[in-house]
Amino acid sequence: LAKPARIHRIVLDFSYFVNNNPYEVSLIGLTKNGAITLVDKSFVKPFAGNKKEFCVQVDELIEQIKVIAHPDGGINRVRVFSYNV
């Protein structure tokens, strides 16, 4: 991320991966105090060629995010939306 922020929404875009998007995805956030789970392992295979939005309810400032695809697959874009800090 450009700077630490309070995240409220993450959008994964699978637009160009109609037959090669991951089966499941999980998202981890790195804070000053360590790593926290933003999104547990979620089934995303039906969203091939589309977008999947996750609402995140975390009060801590997130410095980085890690996207884990189970198994490997294509993700076109990861958009992270934050509140103004």
The first five atom37 places (N, CA, C, CB, O) and aatype in JSON, in Angstrom:
{
  "aatype": [10, 0, 11, 14, 0, 1, 9, 8, 1, 9, 19, 10, 3, 13, 15, 18, 13, 19, 2, 2, 2, 14, 18, 6, 19, 15, 10, 9, 7, 10, 16, 11, 2, 7, 0, 9, 16, 10, 19, 3, 11, 15, 13, 19, 11, 14, 13, 0, 7, 2, 11, 11, 6, 13, 4, 19, 5, 19, 3, 6, 10, 9, 6, 5, 9, 11, 19, 9, 0, 8, 14, 3, 7, 7, 9, 2, 1, 19, 1, 19, 13, 15, 18, 2, 19],
  "atom_mask": [
    [1, 1, 1, 1, 1],
    [1, 1, 1, 1, 1],
    [1, 1, 1, 1, 1],
    [1, 1, 1, 1, 1],
    [1, 1, 1, 1, 1],
    [1, 1, 1, 1, 1],
    [1, 1, 1, 1, 1],
    [1, 1, 1, 1, 1],
    [1, 1, 1, 1, 1],
    [1, 1, 1, 1, 1],
    [1, 1, 1, 1, 1],
    [1, 1, 1, 1, 1],
    [1, 1, 1, 1, 1],
    [1, 1, 1, 1, 1],
    [1, 1, 1, 1, 1],
    [1, 1, 1, 1, 1],
    [1, 1, 1, 1, 1],
    [1, 1, 1, 1, 1],
    [1, 1, 1, 1, 1],
    [1, 1, 1, 1, 1],
    [1, 1, 1, 1, 1],
    [1, 1, 1, 1, 1],
    [1, 1, 1, 1, 1],
    [1, 1, 1, 1, 1],
    [1, 1, 1, 1, 1],
    [1, 1, 1, 1, 1],
    [1, 1, 1, 1, 1],
    [1, 1, 1, 1, 1],
    [1, 1, 1, 0, 1],
    [1, 1, 1, 1, 1],
    [1, 1, 1, 1, 1],
    [1, 1, 1, 1, 1],
    [1, 1, 1, 1, 1],
    [1, 1, 1, 0, 1],
    [1, 1, 1, 1, 1],
    [1, 1, 1, 1, 1],
    [1, 1, 1, 1, 1],
    [1, 1, 1, 1, 1],
    [1, 1, 1, 1, 1],
    [1, 1, 1, 1, 1],
    [1, 1, 1, 1, 1],
    [1, 1, 1, 1, 1],
    [1, 1, 1, 1, 1],
    [1, 1, 1, 1, 1],
    [1, 1, 1, 1, 1],
    [1, 1, 1, 1, 1],
    [1, 1, 1, 1, 1],
    [1, 1, 1, 1, 1],
    [1, 1, 1, 0, 1],
    [1, 1, 1, 1, 1],
    [1, 1, 1, 1, 1],
    [1, 1, 1, 1, 1],
    [1, 1, 1, 1, 1],
    [1, 1, 1, 1, 1],
    [1, 1, 1, 1, 1],
    [1, 1, 1, 1, 1],
    [1, 1, 1, 1, 1],
    [1, 1, 1, 1, 1],
    [1, 1, 1, 1, 1],
    [1, 1, 1, 1, 1],
    [1, 1, 1, 1, 1],
    [1, 1, 1, 1, 1],
    [1, 1, 1, 1, 1],
    [1, 1, 1, 1, 1],
    [1, 1, 1, 1, 1],
    [1, 1, 1, 1, 1],
    [1, 1, 1, 1, 1],
    [1, 1, 1, 1, 1],
    [1, 1, 1, 1, 1],
    [1, 1, 1, 1, 1],
    [1, 1, 1, 1, 1],
    [1, 1, 1, 1, 1],
    [1, 1, 1, 0, 1],
    [1, 1, 1, 0, 1],
    [1, 1, 1, 1, 1],
    [1, 1, 1, 1, 1],
    [1, 1, 1, 1, 1],
    [1, 1, 1, 1, 1],
    [1, 1, 1, 1, 1],
    [1, 1, 1, 1, 1],
    [1, 1, 1, 1, 1],
    [1, 1, 1, 1, 1],
    [1, 1, 1, 1, 1],
    [1, 1, 1, 1, 1],
    [1, 1, 1, 1, 1]
  ],
  "atom_positions": [
    [[0.84, -1.18, 0.0], [0.0, 0.0, 0.0], [0.89, 1.24, 0.0], [-0.96, 0.0, 1.22], [2.04, 1.18, 0.42]],
    [[0.37, 2.34, -0.45], [1.14, 3.58, -0.5], [1.5, 4.08, 0.9], [0.37, 4.65, -1.25], [2.59, 4.61, 1.12]],
    [[0.57, 3.91, 1.84], [0.83, 4.27, 3.24], [-0.1, 3.44, 4.12], [0.61, 5.82, 3.48], [-1.11, 2.93, 3.62]],
    [[0.21, 3.29, 5.41], [-0.68, 2.52, 6.29], [-2.09, 3.11, 6.32], [-0.1, 2.49, 7.72], [-2.27, 4.33, 6.38]],
    [[-3.09, 2.24, 6.26], [-4.47, 2.71, 6.19], [-5.42, 1.72, 6.85], [-4.88, 2.94, 4.72], [-5.08, 0.55, 7.06]],
    [[-6.61, 2.21, 7.18], [-7.69, 1.36, 7.69], [-8.51, 0.89, 6.49], [-8.6, 2.12, 8.75], [-9.18, 1.68, 5.83]],
    [[-8.44, -0.38, 6.22], [-9.07, -0.94, 5.04], [-10.52, -1.31, 5.35], [-8.3, -2.18, 4.54], [-10.83, -1.83, 6.42]],
    [[-11.42, -1.02, 4.39], [-12.82, -1.41, 4.58], [-13.34, -2.29, 3.45], [-13.69, -0.18, 4.7], [-14.4, -2.91, 3.58]],
    [[-12.6, -2.35, 2.32], [-13.09, -3.15, 1.19], [-11.91, -3.57, 0.31], [-14.14, -2.36, 0.36], [-10.99, -2.79, 0.08]],
    [[-11.96, -4.81, -0.18], [-10.96, -5.32, -1.11], [-11.71, -5.96, -2.27], [-9.98, -6.33, -0.42], [-12.62, -6.77, -2.05]],
    [[-11.33, -5.61, -3.5], [-11.98, -6.16, -4.69], [-10.92, -6.92, -5.5], [-12.65, -5.03, -5.55], [-9.88, -6.37, -5.84]],
    [[-11.21, -8.19, -5.78], [-10.35, -9.0, -6.64], [-11.0, -9.09, -8.01], [-10.11, -10.42, -6.03], [-12.18, -9.42, -8.12]],
    [[-10.23, -8.8, -9.05], [-10.74, -8.78, -10.42], [-10.15, -9.97, -11.18], [-10.39, -7.44, -11.12], [-8.94, -10.08, -11.33]],
    [[-11.02, -10.86, -11.66], [-10.61, -12.03, -12.43], [-10.99, -11.89, -13.9], [-11.24, -13.31, -11.84], [-11.18, -12.9, -14.58]],
    [[-11.1, -10.66, -14.41], [-11.64, -10.39, -15.75], [-11.0, -11.19, -16.87], [-11.48, -8.95, -16.05], [-11.71, -11.72, -17.72]],
    [[-9.69, -11.31, -16.89], [-9.01, -11.97, -18.0], [-8.66, -13.42, -17.7], [-7.76, -11.21, -18.36], [-7.92, -14.05, -18.45]],
    [[-9.18, -13.96, -16.62], [-8.87, -15.33, -16.23], [-10.16, -16.14, -16.12], [-8.09, -15.36, -14.89], [-10.56, -16.56, -15.04]],
    [[-10.79, -16.34, -17.27], [-12.08, -17.02, -17.3], [-11.94, -18.49, -16.93], [-12.72, -16.88, -18.67], [-12.78, -19.02, -16.21]],
    [[-10.89, -19.16, -17.4], [-10.71, -20.58, -17.11], [-9.53, -20.85, -16.19], [-10.52, -21.34, -18.4], [-9.23, -22.01, -15.89]],
    [[-8.87, -19.81, -15.73], [-7.67, -20.02, -14.93], [-7.66, -19.18, -13.65], [-6.44, -19.69, -15.76], [-6.59, -18.81, -13.17]],
    [[-8.81, -18.89, -13.09], [-8.82, -18.18, -11.82], [-8.66, -19.19, -10.69], [-10.13, -17.36, -11.64], [-8.93, -20.38, -10.88]],
    [[-8.22, -18.75, -9.5], [-8.03, -19.7, -8.4], [-9.35, -20.28, -7.91], [-7.31, -19.01, -7.25], [-10.43, -19.73, -8.15]],
    [[-9.24, -21.38, -7.22], [-10.41, -22.05, -6.63], [-10.84, -21.32, -5.35], [-10.1, -23.54, -6.32], [-12.02, -21.05, -5.14]],
    [[-9.85, -21.0, -4.5], [-10.1, -20.28, -3.25], [-9.02, -19.22, -3.05], [-10.12, -21.26, -2.04], [-7.93, -19.32, -3.61]],
    [[-9.34, -18.2, -2.26], [-8.42, -17.09, -1.98], [-8.51, -16.74, -0.5], [-8.74, -15.85, -2.86], [-9.59, -16.79, 0.09]],
    [[-7.37, -16.38, 0.1], [-7.37, -15.81, 1.45], [-6.49, -14.56, 1.42], [-6.85, -16.84, 2.52], [-5.58, -14.46, 0.61]],
    [[-6.78, -13.62, 2.32], [-6.06, -12.35, 2.36], [-5.52, -12.11, 3.77], [-6.98, -11.18, 1.92], [-6.24, -12.25, 4.76]],
    [[-4.24, -11.74, 3.85], [-3.55, -11.48, 5.1], [-3.12, -10.01, 5.1], [-2.32, -12.44, 5.29], [-2.68, -9.51, 4.07]],
    [[-3.23, -9.34, 6.23], [-2.78, -7.96, 6.36], [-1.62, -7.87, 7.33], [0.0, 0.0, 0.0], [-1.62, -8.52, 8.37]],
    [[-0.63, -7.06, 6.99], [0.53, -6.85, 7.86], [0.36, -5.53, 8.59], [1.86, -6.87, 7.05], [0.2, -4.48, 7.97]],
    [[0.39, -5.58, 9.92], [0.29, -4.39, 10.75], [1.6, -4.18, 11.48], [-0.89, -4.5, 11.75], [2.54, -4.97, 11.33]],
    [[1.66, -3.14, 12.24], [2.85, -2.86, 13.05], [3.1, -3.98, 14.05], [2.7, -1.51, 13.78], [4.25, -4.25, 14.41]],
    [[2.04, -4.63, 14.51], [2.13, -5.67, 15.53], [2.21, -7.09, 14.98], [0.97, -5.57, 16.44], [2.29, -8.04, 15.76]],
    [[2.19, -7.27, 13.67], [2.24, -8.59, 13.07], [1.18, -8.78, 12.01], [0.0, 0.0, 0.0], [0.55, -7.82, 11.56]],
    [[0.99, -10.03, 11.61], [0.04, -10.35, 10.55], [-1.33, -10.7, 11.13], [0.56, -11.5, 9.7], [-1.43, -11.34, 12.17]],
    [[-2.39, -10.28, 10.43], [-3.76, -10.62, 10.81], [-4.51, -11.1, 9.57], [-4.49, -9.39, 11.47], [-4.17, -10.72, 8.44]],
    [[-5.5, -11.93, 9.77], [-6.32, -12.43, 8.66], [-7.39, -11.4, 8.32], [-6.97, -13.8, 9.02], [-8.18, -11.01, 9.18]],
    [[-7.4, -10.97, 7.07], [-8.42, -10.03, 6.61], [-9.62, -10.79, 6.06], [-7.85, -9.08, 5.54], [-10.77, -10.44, 6.33]],
    [[-9.34, -11.85, 5.27], [-10.39, -12.68, 4.69], [-9.95, -14.13, 4.81], [-10.68, -12.29, 3.19], [-8.88, -14.51, 4.32]],
    [[-10.78, -14.94, 5.46], [-10.5, -16.37, 5.54], [-10.6, -16.98, 4.15], [-11.48, -17.08, 6.53], [-11.11, -16.35, 3.22]],
    [[-10.13, -18.2, 4.02], [-10.17, -18.9, 2.73], [-11.6, -18.9, 2.21], [-9.65, -20.35, 2.87], [-12.52, -19.42, 2.85]],
    [[-11.79, -18.29, 1.02], [-13.12, -18.13, 0.43], [-13.18, -18.73, -0.97], [-13.51, -16.64, 0.38], [-12.22, -18.63, -1.73]],
    [[-14.27, -19.34, -1.29], [-14.49, -19.97, -2.59], [-14.77, -18.89, -3.64], [-15.67, -20.99, -2.52], [-15.76, -18.17, -3.52]],
    [[-13.9, -18.78, -4.67], [-14.05, -17.73, -5.68], [-14.14, -18.27, -7.11], [-12.9, -16.78, -5.59], [-14.22, -17.48, -8.05]],
    [[-14.14, -19.57, -7.29], [-14.17, -20.15, -8.64], [-15.36, -19.67, -9.47], [-14.2, -21.66, -8.55], [-15.19, -19.44, -10.66]],
    [[-16.55, -19.51, -8.9], [-17.7, -19.05, -9.7], [-17.55, -17.62, -10.23], [-18.95, -19.13, -8.88], [-18.34, -17.2, -11.08]],
    [[-16.56, -16.86, -9.76], [-16.4, -15.47, -10.18], [-15.44, -15.33, -11.35], [-15.91, -14.63, -9.02], [-14.95, -14.23, -11.61]],
    [[-15.15, -16.42, -12.07], [-14.27, -16.38, -13.25], [-14.79, -15.34, -14.23], [-14.17, -17.78, -13.93], [-15.98, -15.34, -14.57]],
    [[-13.92, -14.47, -14.7], [-14.31, -13.43, -15.65], [-15.04, -12.26, -15.01], [0.0, 0.0, 0.0], [-15.51, -11.38, -15.73]],
    [[-15.14, -12.23, -13.69], [-15.86, -11.17, -12.98], [-15.03, -10.65, -11.81], [-17.23, -11.68, -12.48], [-13.83, -10.91, -11.73]],
    [[-15.69, -9.91, -10.92], [-15.04, -9.36, -9.73], [-15.68, -9.92, -8.47], [-15.12, -7.82, -9.72], [-16.86, -10.25, -8.46]],
    [[-14.89, -10.04, -7.43], [-15.4, -10.48, -6.13], [-15.01, -9.44, -5.1], [-14.84, -11.91, -5.74], [-13.83, -9.07, -4.99]],
    [[-15.97, -8.96, -4.34], [-15.74, -7.91, -3.35], [-15.83, -8.5, -1.94], [-16.76, -6.76, -3.52], [-16.73, -9.28, -1.63]],
    [[-14.87, -8.11, -1.09], [-14.85, -8.52, 0.31], [-14.92, -7.28, 1.19], [-13.58, -9.36, 0.63], [-14.16, -6.33, 0.98]],
    [[-15.82, -7.27, 2.16], [-15.88, -6.2, 3.15], [-14.98, -6.61, 4.32], [-17.35, -5.93, 3.63], [-15.06, -7.74, 4.8]],
    [[-14.14, -5.69, 4.76], [-13.17, -5.97, 5.82], [-13.49, -5.09, 7.01], [-11.72, -5.74, 5.32], [-13.71, -3.89, 6.86]],
    [[-13.51, -5.67, 8.2], [-13.8, -4.93, 9.43], [-12.61, -5.02, 10.37], [-15.08, -5.47, 10.11], [-12.6, -5.85, 11.28]],
    [[-11.62, -4.18, 10.15], [-10.4, -4.18, 10.96], [-10.12, -2.73, 11.37], [-9.18, -4.8, 10.18], [-10.15, -1.83, 10.53]],
    [[-9.84, -2.51, 12.66], [-9.57, -1.16, 13.14], [-8.09, -0.78, 13.08], [-10.06, -1.01, 14.55], [-7.75, 0.39, 13.25]],
    [[-7.23, -1.75, 12.85], [-5.8, -1.48, 12.84], [-5.36, -0.91, 11.5], [-5.01, -2.75, 13.15], [-6.02, -1.11, 10.48]],
    [[-4.23, -0.19, 11.5], [-3.65, 0.32, 10.27], [-2.93, -0.82, 9.57], [-2.68, 1.5, 10.55], [-2.07, -1.48, 10.16]],
    [[-3.28, -1.05, 8.33], [-2.67, -2.11, 7.53], [-1.58, -1.5, 6.66], [-3.74, -2.85, 6.65], [-1.81, -0.49, 5.98]],
    [[-0.39, -2.1, 6.69], [0.74, -1.6, 5.91], [0.9, -2.33, 4.58], [2.02, -1.72, 6.72], [1.27, -1.73, 3.58]],
    [[0.62, -3.63, 4.58], [0.75, -4.46, 3.38], [-0.36, -5.51, 3.4], [2.15, -5.14, 3.3], [-0.89, -5.85, 4.46]],
    [[-0.69, -6.02, 2.21], [-1.59, -7.16, 2.15], [-0.93, -8.26, 1.35], [-2.96, -6.77, 1.54], [-0.11, -8.01, 0.46]],
    [[-1.31, -9.49, 1.67], [-0.81, -10.65, 0.96], [-2.01, -11.44, 0.47], [0.12, -11.53, 1.86], [-2.91, -11.77, 1.24]],
    [[-2.03, -11.73, -0.83], [-3.1, -12.52, -1.43], [-2.57, -13.93, -1.63], [-3.58, -11.89, -2.79], [-1.52, -14.13, -2.26]],
    [[-3.28, -14.91, -1.11], [-2.88, -16.31, -1.25], [-3.96, -17.03, -2.07], [-2.68, -16.99, 0.16], [-5.12, -17.11, -1.66]],
    [[-3.55, -17.55, -3.23], [-4.46, -18.28, -4.1], [-4.27, -19.77, -3.86], [-4.21, -17.93, -5.6], [-3.15, -20.27, -3.84]],
    [[-5.39, -20.49, -3.68], [-5.38, -21.93, -3.41], [-6.14, -22.65, -4.51], [-6.0, -22.24, -2.02], [-7.35, -22.44, -4.54]],
    [[-5.64, -23.44, -5.37], [-4.26, -23.47, -5.84], [-4.0, -22.26, -6.72], [-3.96, -24.78, -6.61], [-4.85, -21.38, -6.83]],
    [[-2.85, -22.22, -7.34], [-2.49, -21.06, -8.18], [-3.54, -20.8, -9.23], [-1.14, -21.29, -8.85], [-4.21, -21.71, -9.73]],
    [[-3.67, -19.53, -9.55], [-4.6, -19.1, -10.59], [-4.42, -17.62, -10.82], [0.0, 0.0, 0.0], [-3.73, -16.95, -10.06]],
    [[-5.03, -17.11, -11.85], [-4.82, -15.73, -12.23], [-5.76, -14.75, -11.56], [0.0, 0.0, 0.0], [-6.97, -14.99, -11.46]],
    [[-5.19, -13.66, -11.09], [-5.95, -12.53, -10.56], [-5.48, -11.31, -11.33], [-5.74, -12.35, -8.99], [-4.3, -10.97, -11.31]],
    [[-6.4, -10.67, -12.02], [-6.06, -9.53, -12.87], [-5.64, -8.31, -12.06], [-7.22, -9.19, -13.76], [-4.63, -7.68, -12.36]],
    [[-6.42, -7.97, -11.04], [-6.16, -6.75, -10.28], [-6.68, -6.91, -8.86], [-6.82, -5.53, -10.96], [-7.7, -7.55, -8.62]],
    [[-5.94, -6.32, -7.92], [-6.36, -6.28, -6.51], [-6.55, -4.81, -6.14], [-5.31, -6.99, -5.56], [-5.6, -4.03, -6.19]],
    [[-7.76, -4.45, -5.78], [-8.05, -3.08, -5.39], [-8.34, -3.04, -3.9], [-9.24, -2.49, -6.2], [-9.15, -3.81, -3.39]],
    [[-7.66, -2.14, -3.19], [-7.83, -2.0, -1.75], [-8.37, -0.61, -1.47], [-6.49, -2.24, -1.0], [-7.78, 0.39, -1.87]],
    [[-9.51, -0.54, -0.78], [-10.15, 0.73, -0.45], [-10.03, 0.99, 1.04], [-11.64, 0.72, -0.89], [-10.24, 0.1, 1.86]],
    [[-9.69, 2.23, 1.38], [-9.48, 2.56, 2.79], [-10.28, 3.79, 3.18], [-8.0, 2.78, 3.08], [-10.73, 4.56, 2.33]],
    [[-10.43, 3.95, 4.49], [-10.98, 5.18, 5.04], [-9.9, 6.24, 5.06], [-11.56, 4.94, 6.46], [-8.72, 5.9, 5.1]],
    [[-10.26, 7.49, 5.05], [-9.26, 8.55, 5.19], [-8.7, 8.53, 6.59], [-9.86, 9.93, 4.87], [-9.45, 8.47, 7.56]],
    [[-7.38, 8.57, 6.7], [-6.71, 8.5, 8.01], [-6.24, 9.89, 8.38], [-5.51, 7.51, 7.99], [-5.66, 10.07, 9.44]]
  ]
}
